[in-house]
Amino acid sequence: MANSNKTNDNIGEIYRNFRKSKGFSQFDASYGTISVSQLSSFENGNSGLSVKNFLSILQNINVTTFEFEYAYNKTLNSTDELLYSMQISEAFLSHNIRKLKSISKDIDNSIKKSPQKTKYKLDKISVEAVIAILDKDYIVKKENIIYIRNYLLEIKEWGKFEILLLGRCIAIFDAVTLSILAHNMINPIQITSNLHYTKHSTVQTLLTLISTFIEQKQFGLALEFIEFLENINIAEYHMYDKLTLKYNKALLRYKQGDISALVELEKCQEILEYTDCFKTATIVDEELKLLNN
């Protein structure tokens, strides 16, 4: 059925750009799924495709849904979820409160355009939670904390969005709530738990959780999730995550009275500096100074 909607135009055009850049003909791209004429109509924005057929022709040109989503978001001037998360992380590591408040204002504009969209409200609260870590005078409203807590408690299938959302909101929840949410997140019945992107996001959020539990002196919870991460075998190409886990293990030992763990903590800092992770190394340096005082 003909459709002149600009969104469909974008989707077909993006697909065509991928197909041509990969060197596939329309015959190769459509083979076994739809006709060449159907593909041509789709690429020109004159018709749509079923989800099943769209996923099939994506596979035919060796493009993942993540790659396509990123390209699609760029055409809409929308921020890809992964890039959005990286912007927040960069601003946090550099203590750039001004940047975080700028992101918050952008979300406010999105809320004005689509006030019923739940995602924008969740994004807004999560950025406020990050700002509150850096600015002790910045208060996240109690009703907002309850809103995002209830949202996460109702989630049955945790995807990348919910995992990153929890990671940004850790500081506004108490230990009991964090424990419940973390256990829900790593529930083995999750359909996408072994998907690379989901698994990596889970590891990163758990590492932040462990650090928080150590700071709160919830040593039992910290040890539980340390053991969980050890058992799932973090891939070697995620060396930063493995190093952070080692640091957290050593920090836990030190907080429990093992002074010799300080040597391992300092070794972790040296590795961060050697690999040019200077922002993180600076944070670790400040933490080590507090431990030595």
C-alpha positions as protocol buffer text, in pm:
chain_id: "A"
residue {
  index: 1
  type: MET
  ca { x: 0 y: 0 z: 0 }
}
residue {
  index: 2
  type: ALA
  ca { x: 135 y: 343 z: -93 }
}
residue {
  index: 3
  type: ASN
  ca { x: 258 y: 557 z: 189 }
}
residue {
  index: 4
  type: SER
  ca { x: 417 y: 901 z: 157 }
}
residue {
  index: 5
  type: ASN
  ca { x: 495 y: 929 z: 527 }
}
residue {
  index: 6
  type: LYS
  ca { x: 841 y: 1081 z: 574 }
}
residue {
  index: 7
  type: THR
  ca { x: 940 y: 815 z: 831 }
}
residue {
  index: 8
  type: ASN
  ca { x: 884 y: 538 z: 576 }
}
residue {
  index: 9
  type: ASP
  ca { x: 1075 y: 743 z: 317 }
}
residue {
  index: 10
  type: ASN
  ca { x: 1368 y: 760 z: 560 }
}
residue {
  index: 11
  type: ILE
  ca { x: 1364 y: 389 z: 632 }
}
residue {
  index: 12
  type: GLY
  ca { x: 1365 y: 291 z: 264 }
}
residue {
  index: 13
  type: GLU
  ca { x: 1632 y: 546 z: 177 }
}
residue {
  index: 14
  type: ILE
  ca { x: 1855 y: 438 z: 465 }
}
residue {
  index: 15
  type: TYR
  ca { x: 1819 y: 77 z: 358 }
}
residue {
  index: 16
  type: ARG
  ca { x: 1912 y: 165 z: -1 }
}
residue {
  index: 17
  type: ASN
  ca { x: 2222 y: 351 z: 118 }
}
residue {
  index: 18
  type: PHE
  ca { x: 2333 y: 49 z: 321 }
}
residue {
  index: 19
  type: ARG
  ca { x: 2262 y: -188 z: 33 }
}
residue {
  index: 20
  type: LYS
  ca { x: 2461 y: 13 z: -219 }
}
residue {
  index: 21
  type: SER
  ca { x: 2751 y: 74 z: 20 }
}
residue {
  index: 22
  type: LYS
  ca { x: 2771 y: -301 z: 79 }
}
residue {
  index: 23
  type: GLY
  ca { x: 2771 y: -372 z: -294 }
}
residue {
  index: 24
  type: PHE
  ca { x: 2444 y: -568 z: -307 }
}
residue {
  index: 25
  type: SER
  ca { x: 2205 y: -555 z: -602 }
}
residue {
  index: 26
  type: GLN
  ca { x: 1831 y: -530 z: -545 }
}
residue {
  index: 27
  type: PHE
  ca { x: 1804 y: -892 z: -658 }
}
residue {
  index: 28
  type: ASP
  ca { x: 2054 y: -1009 z: -395 }
}
residue {
  index: 29
  type: ALA
  ca { x: 1896 y: -796 z: -121 }
}
residue {
  index: 30
  type: SER
  ca { x: 1542 y: -915 z: -188 }
}
residue {
  index: 31
  type: TYR
  ca { x: 1623 y: -1279 z: -268 }
}
residue {
  index: 32
  type: GLY
  ca { x: 1400 y: -1532 z: -93 }
}
residue {
  index: 33
  type: THR
  ca { x: 1190 y: -1267 z: 83 }
}
residue {
  index: 34
  type: ILE
  ca { x: 1021 y: -1017 z: -147 }
}
residue {
  index: 35
  type: SER
  ca { x: 1026 y: -927 z: -516 }
}
residue {
  index: 36
  type: VAL
  ca { x: 1266 y: -676 z: -667 }
}
residue {
  index: 37
  type: SER
  ca { x: 973 y: -447 z: -749 }
}
residue {
  index: 38
  type: GLN
  ca { x: 858 y: -460 z: -382 }
}
residue {
  index: 39
  type: LEU
  ca { x: 1208 y: -369 z: -266 }
}
residue {
  index: 40
  type: SER
  ca { x: 1229 y: -84 z: -516 }
}
residue {
  index: 41
  type: SER
  ca { x: 895 y: 50 z: -397 }
}
residue {
  index: 42
  type: PHE
  ca { x: 1011 y: 27 z: -33 }
}
residue {
  index: 43
  type: GLU
  ca { x: 1341 y: 203 z: -102 }
}
residue {
  index: 44
  type: ASN
  ca { x: 1158 y: 485 z: -279 }
}
residue {
  index: 45
  type: GLY
  ca { x: 926 y: 535 z: 17 }
}
residue {
  index: 46
  type: ASN
  ca { x: 614 y: 422 z: -169 }
}
residue {
  index: 47
  type: SER
  ca { x: 535 y: 121 z: 50 }
}
residue {
  index: 48
  type: GLY
  ca { x: 624 y: -43 z: 378 }
}
residue {
  index: 49
  type: LEU
  ca { x: 725 y: -396 z: 476 }
}
residue {
  index: 50
  type: SER
  ca { x: 625 y: -635 z: 749 }
}
residue {
  index: 51
  type: VAL
  ca { x: 871 y: -660 z: 1038 }
}
residue {
  index: 52
  type: LYS
  ca { x: 954 y: -1018 z: 936 }
}
residue {
  index: 53
  type: ASN
  ca { x: 1038 y: -919 z: 578 }
}
residue {
  index: 54
  type: PHE
  ca { x: 1234 y: -611 z: 688 }
}
residue {
  index: 55
  type: LEU
  ca { x: 1451 y: -814 z: 925 }
}
residue {
  index: 56
  type: SER
  ca { x: 1506 y: -1069 z: 648 }
}
residue {
  index: 57
  type: ILE
  ca { x: 1627 y: -816 z: 390 }
}
residue {
  index: 58
  type: LEU
  ca { x: 1853 y: -659 z: 655 }
}
residue {
  index: 59
  type: GLN
  ca { x: 2018 y: -998 z: 700 }
}
residue {
  index: 60
  type: ASN
  ca { x: 2052 y: -1030 z: 324 }
}
residue {
  index: 61
  type: ILE
  ca { x: 2285 y: -727 z: 316 }
}
residue {
  index: 62
  type: ASN
  ca { x: 2467 y: -812 z: 641 }
}
residue {
  index: 63
  type: VAL
  ca { x: 2341 y: -514 z: 843 }
}
residue {
  index: 64
  type: THR
  ca { x: 2238 y: -549 z: 1208 }
}
residue {
  index: 65
  type: THR
  ca { x: 1934 y: -385 z: 1359 }
}
residue {
  index: 66
  type: PHE
  ca { x: 2168 y: -185 z: 1588 }
}
residue {
  index: 67
  type: GLU
  ca { x: 2353 y: -40 z: 1287 }
}
residue {
  index: 68
  type: PHE
  ca { x: 2028 y: 45 z: 1115 }
}
residue {
  index: 69
  type: GLU
  ca { x: 1880 y: 206 z: 1427 }
}
residue {
  index: 70
  type: TYR
  ca { x: 2187 y: 426 z: 1465 }
}
residue {
  index: 71
  type: ALA
  ca { x: 2163 y: 547 z: 1103 }
}
residue {
  index: 72
  type: TYR
  ca { x: 1787 y: 599 z: 1139 }
}
residue {
  index: 73
  type: ASN
  ca { x: 1826 y: 809 z: 1454 }
}
residue {
  index: 74
  type: LYS
  ca { x: 2084 y: 1028 z: 1281 }
}
residue {
  index: 75
  type: THR
  ca { x: 1840 y: 1115 z: 1002 }
}
residue {
  index: 76
  type: LEU
  ca { x: 1580 y: 1220 z: 1261 }
}
residue {
  index: 77
  type: ASN
  ca { x: 1835 y: 1425 z: 1458 }
}
residue {
  index: 78
  type: SER
  ca { x: 1758 y: 1184 z: 1742 }
}
residue {
  index: 79
  type: THR
  ca { x: 2023 y: 1059 z: 1982 }
}
residue {
  index: 80
  type: ASP
  ca { x: 2108 y: 691 z: 1964 }
}
residue {
  index: 81
  type: GLU
  ca { x: 2061 y: 532 z: 2307 }
}
residue {
  index: 82
  type: LEU
  ca { x: 2424 y: 416 z: 2330 }
}
residue {
  index: 83
  type: LEU
  ca { x: 2561 y: 756 z: 2226 }
}
residue {
  index: 84
  type: TYR
  ca { x: 2321 y: 926 z: 2465 }
}
residue {
  index: 85
  type: SER
  ca { x: 2451 y: 711 z: 2749 }
}
residue {
  index: 86
  type: MET
  ca { x: 2811 y: 786 z: 2650 }
}
residue {
  index: 87
  type: GLN
  ca { x: 2741 y: 1161 z: 2657 }
}
residue {
  index: 88
  type: ILE
  ca { x: 2612 y: 1132 z: 3012 }
}
residue {
  index: 89
  type: SER
  ca { x: 2909 y: 915 z: 3117 }
}
residue {
  index: 90
  type: GLU
  ca { x: 3159 y: 1160 z: 2967 }
}
residue {
  index: 91
  type: ALA
  ca { x: 2992 y: 1453 z: 3139 }
}
residue {
  index: 92
  type: PHE
  ca { x: 2990 y: 1265 z: 3470 }
}
residue {
  index: 93
  type: LEU
  ca { x: 3356 y: 1160 z: 3453 }
}
residue {
  index: 94
  type: SER
  ca { x: 3463 y: 1517 z: 3375 }
}
residue {
  index: 95
  type: HIS
  ca { x: 3226 y: 1658 z: 3642 }
}
residue {
  index: 96
  type: ASN
  ca { x: 3061 y: 1865 z: 3369 }
}
residue {
  index: 97
  type: ILE
  ca { x: 2739 y: 1963 z: 3545 }
}
residue {
  index: 98
  type: ARG
  ca { x: 2671 y: 2229 z: 3283 }
}
residue {
  index: 99
  type: LYS
  ca { x: 2663 y: 1963 z: 3009 }
}
residue {
  index: 100
  type: LEU
  ca { x: 2431 y: 1743 z: 3213 }
}
residue {
  index: 101
  type: LYS
  ca { x: 2193 y: 2035 z: 3271 }
}
residue {
  index: 102
  type: SER
  ca { x: 2204 y: 2106 z: 2898 }
}
residue {
  index: 103
  type: ILE
  ca { x: 2101 y: 1745 z: 2828 }
}
residue {
  index: 104
  type: SER
  ca { x: 1823 y: 1786 z: 3085 }
}
residue {
  index: 105
  type: LYS
  ca { x: 1694 y: 2098 z: 2904 }
}
residue {
  index: 106
  type: ASP
  ca { x: 1695 y: 1909 z: 2572 }
}
residue {
  index: 107
  type: ILE
  ca { x: 1479 y: 1641 z: 2734 }
}
residue {
  index: 108
  type: ASP
  ca { x: 1244 y: 1913 z: 2866 }
}
residue {
  index: 109
  type: ASN
  ca { x: 1193 y: 2027 z: 2507 }
}
residue {
  index: 110
  type: SER
  ca { x: 1113 y: 1670 z: 2402 }
}
residue {
  index: 111
  type: ILE
  ca { x: 865 y: 1640 z: 2690 }
}
residue {
  index: 112
  type: LYS
  ca { x: 686 y: 1958 z: 2575 }
}
residue {
  index: 113
  type: LYS
  ca { x: 645 y: 1807 z: 2228 }
}
residue {
  index: 114
  type: SER
  ca { x: 536 y: 1463 z: 2353 }
}
residue {
  index: 115
  type: PRO
  ca { x: 423 y: 1495 z: 2718 }
}
residue {
  index: 116
  type: GLN
  ca { x: 271 y: 1144 z: 2723 }
}
residue {
  index: 117
  type: LYS
  ca { x: 593 y: 969 z: 2624 }
}
residue {
  index: 118
  type: THR
  ca { x: 718 y: 770 z: 2926 }
}
residue {
  index: 119
  type: LYS
  ca { x: 1075 y: 742 z: 2797 }
}
residue {
  index: 120
  type: TYR
  ca { x: 1134 y: 1117 z: 2815 }
}
residue {
  index: 121
  type: LYS
  ca { x: 1022 y: 1136 z: 3177 }
}
residue {
  index: 122
  type: LEU
  ca { x: 1248 y: 843 z: 3266 }
}
residue {
  index: 123
  type: ASP
  ca { x: 1541 y: 1006 z: 3084 }
}
residue {
  index: 124
  type: LYS
  ca { x: 1477 y: 1334 z: 3264 }
}
residue {
  index: 125
  type: ILE
  ca { x: 1480 y: 1175 z: 3610 }
}
residue {
  index: 126
  type: SER
  ca { x: 1788 y: 966 z: 3533 }
}
residue {
  index: 127
  type: VAL
  ca { x: 1988 y: 1273 z: 3429 }
}
residue {
  index: 128
  type: GLU
  ca { x: 1874 y: 1449 z: 3747 }
}
residue {
  index: 129
  type: ALA
  ca { x: 2003 y: 1149 z: 3943 }
}
residue {
  index: 130
  type: VAL
  ca { x: 2348 y: 1185 z: 3783 }
}
residue {
  index: 131
  type: ILE
  ca { x: 2354 y: 1561 z: 3850 }
}
residue {
  index: 132
  type: ALA
  ca { x: 2267 y: 1493 z: 4215 }
}
residue {
  index: 133
  type: ILE
  ca { x: 2583 y: 1281 z: 4251 }
}
residue {
  index: 134
  type: LEU
  ca { x: 2803 y: 1574 z: 4147 }
}
residue {
  index: 135
  type: ASP
  ca { x: 2599 y: 1853 z: 4305 }
}
residue {
  index: 136
  type: LYS
  ca { x: 2502 y: 1769 z: 4663 }
}
residue {
  index: 137
  type: ASP
  ca { x: 2260 y: 2064 z: 4670 }
}
residue {
  index: 138
  type: TYR
  ca { x: 2065 y: 1925 z: 4374 }
}
residue {
  index: 139
  type: ILE
  ca { x: 1763 y: 1730 z: 4498 }
}
residue {
  index: 140
  type: VAL
  ca { x: 1571 y: 1470 z: 4300 }
}
residue {
  index: 141
  type: LYS
  ca { x: 1205 y: 1494 z: 4400 }
}
residue {
  index: 142
  type: LYS
  ca { x: 1072 y: 1201 z: 4602 }
}
residue {
  index: 143
  type: GLU
  ca { x: 780 y: 1149 z: 4361 }
}
residue {
  index: 144
  type: ASN
  ca { x: 1029 y: 1116 z: 4075 }
}
residue {
  index: 145
  type: ILE
  ca { x: 1230 y: 856 z: 4266 }
}
residue {
  index: 146
  type: ILE
  ca { x: 911 y: 660 z: 4333 }
}
residue {
  index: 147
  type: TYR
  ca { x: 805 y: 691 z: 3968 }
}
residue {
  index: 148
  type: ILE
  ca { x: 1126 y: 546 z: 3829 }
}
residue {
  index: 149
  type: ARG
  ca { x: 1146 y: 282 z: 4104 }
}
residue {
  index: 150
  type: ASN
  ca { x: 794 y: 160 z: 4027 }
}
residue {
  index: 151
  type: TYR
  ca { x: 869 y: 156 z: 3656 }
}
residue {
  index: 152
  type: LEU
  ca { x: 1175 y: -65 z: 3705 }
}
residue {
  index: 153
  type: LEU
  ca { x: 1001 y: -294 z: 3954 }
}
residue {
  index: 154
  type: GLU
  ca { x: 734 y: -371 z: 3696 }
}
residue {
  index: 155
  type: ILE
  ca { x: 983 y: -467 z: 3423 }
}
residue {
  index: 156
  type: LYS
  ca { x: 978 y: -836 z: 3334 }
}
residue {
  index: 157
  type: GLU
  ca { x: 1223 y: -825 z: 3042 }
}
residue {
  index: 158
  type: TRP
  ca { x: 1526 y: -603 z: 3105 }
}
residue {
  index: 159
  type: GLY
  ca { x: 1678 y: -461 z: 2787 }
}
residue {
  index: 160
  type: LYS
  ca { x: 1963 y: -221 z: 2732 }
}
residue {
  index: 161
  type: PHE
  ca { x: 1745 y: 82 z: 2808 }
}
residue {
  index: 162
  type: GLU
  ca { x: 1634 y: -41 z: 3153 }
}
residue {
  index: 163
  type: ILE
  ca { x: 1983 y: -162 z: 3245 }
}
residue {
  index: 164
  type: LEU
  ca { x: 2145 y: 172 z: 3161 }
}
residue {
  index: 165
  type: LEU
  ca { x: 1857 y: 351 z: 3333 }
}
residue {
  index: 166
  type: LEU
  ca { x: 1925 y: 165 z: 3658 }
}
residue {
  index: 167
  type: GLY
  ca { x: 2296 y: 239 z: 3623 }
}
residue {
  index: 168
  type: ARG
  ca { x: 2230 y: 612 z: 3610 }
}
residue {
  index: 169
  type: CYS
  ca { x: 1982 y: 604 z: 3902 }
}
residue {
  index: 170
  type: ILE
  ca { x: 2178 y: 394 z: 4151 }
}
residue {
  index: 171
  type: ALA
  ca { x: 2255 y: 689 z: 4379 }
}
residue {
  index: 172
  type: ILE
  ca { x: 1887 y: 772 z: 4443 }
}
residue {
  index: 173
  type: PHE
  ca { x: 1785 y: 425 z: 4564 }
}
residue {
  index: 174
  type: ASP
  ca { x: 1840 y: 258 z: 4901 }
}
residue {
  index: 175
  type: ALA
  ca { x: 2032 y: -70 z: 4930 }
}
residue {
  index: 176
  type: VAL
  ca { x: 1720 y: -287 z: 4958 }
}
residue {
  index: 177
  type: THR
  ca { x: 1566 y: -143 z: 4641 }
}
residue {
  index: 178
  type: LEU
  ca { x: 1897 y: -175 z: 4455 }
}
residue {
  index: 179
  type: SER
  ca { x: 1931 y: -538 z: 4558 }
}
residue {
  index: 180
  type: ILE
  ca { x: 1579 y: -622 z: 4438 }
}
residue {
  index: 181
  type: LEU
  ca { x: 1626 y: -441 z: 4105 }
}
residue {
  index: 182
  type: ALA
  ca { x: 1969 y: -595 z: 4046 }
}
residue {
  index: 183
  type: HIS
  ca { x: 1838 y: -947 z: 4106 }
}
residue {
  index: 184
  type: ASN
  ca { x: 1548 y: -878 z: 3870 }
}
residue {
  index: 185
  type: MET
  ca { x: 1794 y: -753 z: 3608 }
}
residue {
  index: 186
  type: ILE
  ca { x: 2011 y: -1066 z: 3615 }
}
residue {
  index: 187
  type: ASN
  ca { x: 1719 y: -1310 z: 3637 }
}
residue {
  index: 188
  type: PRO
  ca { x: 1820 y: -1604 z: 3412 }
}
residue {
  index: 189
  type: ILE
  ca { x: 1479 y: -1612 z: 3241 }
}
residue {
  index: 190
  type: GLN
  ca { x: 1561 y: -1287 z: 3058 }
}
residue {
  index: 191
  type: ILE
  ca { x: 1534 y: -1351 z: 2684 }
}
residue {
  index: 192
  type: THR
  ca { x: 1811 y: -1111 z: 2578 }
}
residue {
  index: 193
  type: SER
  ca { x: 2051 y: -1166 z: 2871 }
}
residue {
  index: 194
  type: ASN
  ca { x: 2316 y: -1334 z: 2651 }
}
residue {
  index: 195
  type: LEU
  ca { x: 2297 y: -1073 z: 2377 }
}
residue {
  index: 196
  type: HIS
  ca { x: 2637 y: -901 z: 2365 }
}
residue {
  index: 197
  type: TYR
  ca { x: 2506 y: -545 z: 2404 }
}
residue {
  index: 198
  type: THR
  ca { x: 2273 y: -640 z: 2687 }
}
residue {
  index: 199
  type: LYS
  ca { x: 2535 y: -847 z: 2869 }
}
residue {
  index: 200
  type: HIS
  ca { x: 2794 y: -570 z: 2850 }
}
residue {
  index: 201
  type: SER
  ca { x: 2547 y: -311 z: 2981 }
}
residue {
  index: 202
  type: THR
  ca { x: 2460 y: -548 z: 3266 }
}
residue {
  index: 203
  type: VAL
  ca { x: 2828 y: -587 z: 3359 }
}
residue {
  index: 204
  type: GLN
  ca { x: 2882 y: -211 z: 3362 }
}
residue {
  index: 205
  type: THR
  ca { x: 2576 y: -147 z: 3578 }
}
residue {
  index: 206
  type: LEU
  ca { x: 2672 y: -423 z: 3822 }
}
residue {
  index: 207
  type: LEU
  ca { x: 3022 y: -277 z: 3855 }
}
residue {
  index: 208
  type: THR
  ca { x: 2868 y: 57 z: 3954 }
}
residue {
  index: 209
  type: LEU
  ca { x: 2636 y: -124 z: 4194 }
}
residue {
  index: 210
  type: ILE
  ca { x: 2926 y: -307 z: 4358 }
}
residue {
  index: 211
  type: SER
  ca { x: 3111 y: 19 z: 4411 }
}
residue {
  index: 212
  type: THR
  ca { x: 2798 y: 170 z: 4567 }
}
residue {
  index: 213
  type: PHE
  ca { x: 2744 y: -128 z: 4798 }
}
residue {
  index: 214
  type: ILE
  ca { x: 3106 y: -106 z: 4916 }
}
residue {
  index: 215
  type: GLU
  ca { x: 3063 y: 265 z: 4987 }
}
residue {
  index: 216
  type: GLN
  ca { x: 2743 y: 189 z: 5182 }
}
residue {
  index: 217
  type: LYS
  ca { x: 2927 y: -90 z: 5371 }
}
residue {
  index: 218
  type: GLN
  ca { x: 2684 y: -347 z: 5228 }
}
residue {
  index: 219
  type: PHE
  ca { x: 2975 y: -590 z: 5196 }
}
residue {
  index: 220
  type: GLY
  ca { x: 2762 y: -902 z: 5161 }
}
residue {
  index: 221
  type: LEU
  ca { x: 2576 y: -760 z: 4860 }
}
residue {
  index: 222
  type: ALA
  ca { x: 2901 y: -635 z: 4706 }
}
residue {
  index: 223
  type: LEU
  ca { x: 3059 y: -979 z: 4738 }
}
residue {
  index: 224
  type: GLU
  ca { x: 2751 y: -1150 z: 4592 }
}
residue {
  index: 225
  type: PHE
  ca { x: 2764 y: -947 z: 4272 }
}
residue {
  index: 226
  type: ILE
  ca { x: 3144 y: -971 z: 4250 }
}
residue {
  index: 227
  type: GLU
  ca { x: 3107 y: -1349 z: 4250 }
}
residue {
  index: 228
  type: PHE
  ca { x: 2831 y: -1326 z: 3991 }
}
residue {
  index: 229
  type: LEU
  ca { x: 3058 y: -1130 z: 3754 }
}
residue {
  index: 230
  type: GLU
  ca { x: 3344 y: -1373 z: 3812 }
}
residue {
  index: 231
  type: ASN
  ca { x: 3120 y: -1663 z: 3720 }
}
residue {
  index: 232
  type: ILE
  ca { x: 3000 y: -1513 z: 3391 }
}
residue {
  index: 233
  type: ASN
  ca { x: 3360 y: -1463 z: 3269 }
}
residue {
  index: 234
  type: ILE
  ca { x: 3389 y: -1106 z: 3140 }
}
residue {
  index: 235
  type: ALA
  ca { x: 3547 y: -1117 z: 2793 }
}
residue {
  index: 236
  type: GLU
  ca { x: 3915 y: -1021 z: 2774 }
}
residue {
  index: 237
  type: TYR
  ca { x: 3843 y: -755 z: 2510 }
}
residue {
  index: 238
  type: HIS
  ca { x: 3647 y: -574 z: 2783 }
}
residue {
  index: 239
  type: MET
  ca { x: 3969 y: -519 z: 2975 }
}
residue {
  index: 240
  type: TYR
  ca { x: 3840 y: -200 z: 3142 }
}
residue {
  index: 241
  type: ASP
  ca { x: 3554 y: -395 z: 3296 }
}
residue {
  index: 242
  type: LYS
  ca { x: 3788 y: -671 z: 3415 }
}
residue {
  index: 243
  type: LEU
  ca { x: 4019 y: -411 z: 3568 }
}
residue {
  index: 244
  type: THR
  ca { x: 3728 y: -237 z: 3742 }
}
residue {
  index: 245
  type: LEU
  ca { x: 3617 y: -570 z: 3886 }
}
residue {
  index: 246
  type: LYS
  ca { x: 3969 y: -633 z: 4019 }
}
residue {
  index: 247
  type: TYR
  ca { x: 3972 y: -285 z: 4169 }
}
residue {
  index: 248
  type: ASN
  ca { x: 3636 y: -340 z: 4339 }
}
residue {
  index: 249
  type: LYS
  ca { x: 3750 y: -675 z: 4479 }
}
residue {
  index: 250
  type: ALA
  ca { x: 4063 y: -516 z: 4623 }
}
residue {
  index: 251
  type: LEU
  ca { x: 3863 y: -221 z: 4758 }
}
residue {
  index: 252
  type: LEU
  ca { x: 3624 y: -458 z: 4932 }
}
residue {
  index: 253
  type: ARG
  ca { x: 3915 y: -645 z: 5094 }
}
residue {
  index: 254
  type: TYR
  ca { x: 4068 y: -316 z: 5208 }
}
residue {
  index: 255
  type: LYS
  ca { x: 3740 y: -192 z: 5357 }
}
residue {
  index: 256
  type: GLN
  ca { x: 3712 y: -521 z: 5543 }
}
residue {
  index: 257
  type: GLY
  ca { x: 4051 y: -466 z: 5703 }
}
residue {
  index: 258
  type: ASP
  ca { x: 4303 y: -618 z: 5460 }
}
residue {
  index: 259
  type: ILE
  ca { x: 4557 y: -334 z: 5434 }
}
residue {
  index: 260
  type: SER
  ca { x: 4769 y: -531 z: 5184 }
}
residue {
  index: 261
  type: ALA
  ca { x: 4492 y: -480 z: 4924 }
}
residue {
  index: 262
  type: LEU
  ca { x: 4617 y: -121 z: 4887 }
}
residue {
  index: 263
  type: VAL
  ca { x: 4904 y: -251 z: 4671 }
}
residue {
  index: 264
  type: GLU
  ca { x: 4658 y: -398 z: 4424 }
}
residue {
  index: 265
  type: LEU
  ca { x: 4451 y: -80 z: 4421 }
}
residue {
  index: 266
  type: GLU
  ca { x: 4760 y: 124 z: 4334 }
}
residue {
  index: 267
  type: LYS
  ca { x: 4850 y: -125 z: 4062 }
}
residue {
  index: 268
  type: CYS
  ca { x: 4505 y: -77 z: 3907 }
}
residue {
  index: 269
  type: GLN
  ca { x: 4559 y: 298 z: 3906 }
}
residue {
  index: 270
  type: GLU
  ca { x: 4896 y: 255 z: 3732 }
}
residue {
  index: 271
  type: ILE
  ca { x: 4731 y: 47 z: 3459 }
}
residue {
  index: 272
  type: LEU
  ca { x: 4466 y: 315 z: 3408 }
}
residue {
  index: 273
  type: GLU
  ca { x: 4735 y: 579 z: 3366 }
}
residue {
  index: 274
  type: TYR
  ca { x: 4939 y: 352 z: 3136 }
}
residue {
  index: 275
  type: THR
  ca { x: 4636 y: 305 z: 2910 }
}
residue {
  index: 276
  type: ASP
  ca { x: 4561 y: 681 z: 2907 }
}
residue {
  index: 277
  type: CYS
  ca { x: 4238 y: 648 z: 3108 }
}
residue {
  index: 278
  type: PHE
  ca { x: 4328 y: 970 z: 3286 }
}
residue {
  index: 279
  type: LYS
  ca { x: 3977 y: 1077 z: 3395 }
}
residue {
  index: 280
  type: THR
  ca { x: 3918 y: 746 z: 3571 }
}
residue {
  index: 281
  type: ALA
  ca { x: 4275 y: 742 z: 3704 }
}
residue {
  index: 282
  type: THR
  ca { x: 4217 y: 1084 z: 3862 }
}
residue {
  index: 283
  type: ILE
  ca { x: 3899 y: 962 z: 4033 }
}
residue {
  index: 284
  type: VAL
  ca { x: 4088 y: 656 z: 4163 }
}
residue {
  index: 285
  type: ASP
  ca { x: 4374 y: 879 z: 4281 }
}
residue {
  index: 286
  type: GLU
  ca { x: 4131 y: 1089 z: 4485 }
}
residue {
  index: 287
  type: GLU
  ca { x: 3979 y: 775 z: 4634 }
}
residue {
  index: 288
  type: LEU
  ca { x: 4319 y: 634 z: 4728 }
}
residue {
  index: 289
  type: LYS
  ca { x: 4413 y: 960 z: 4901 }
}
residue {
  index: 290
  type: LEU
  ca { x: 4100 y: 932 z: 5114 }
}
residue {
  index: 291
  type: LEU
  ca { x: 4188 y: 572 z: 5201 }
}
residue {
  index: 292
  type: ASN
  ca { x: 4540 y: 674 z: 5307 }
}
residue {
  index: 293
  type: ASN
  ca { x: 4415 y: 953 z: 5534 }
}
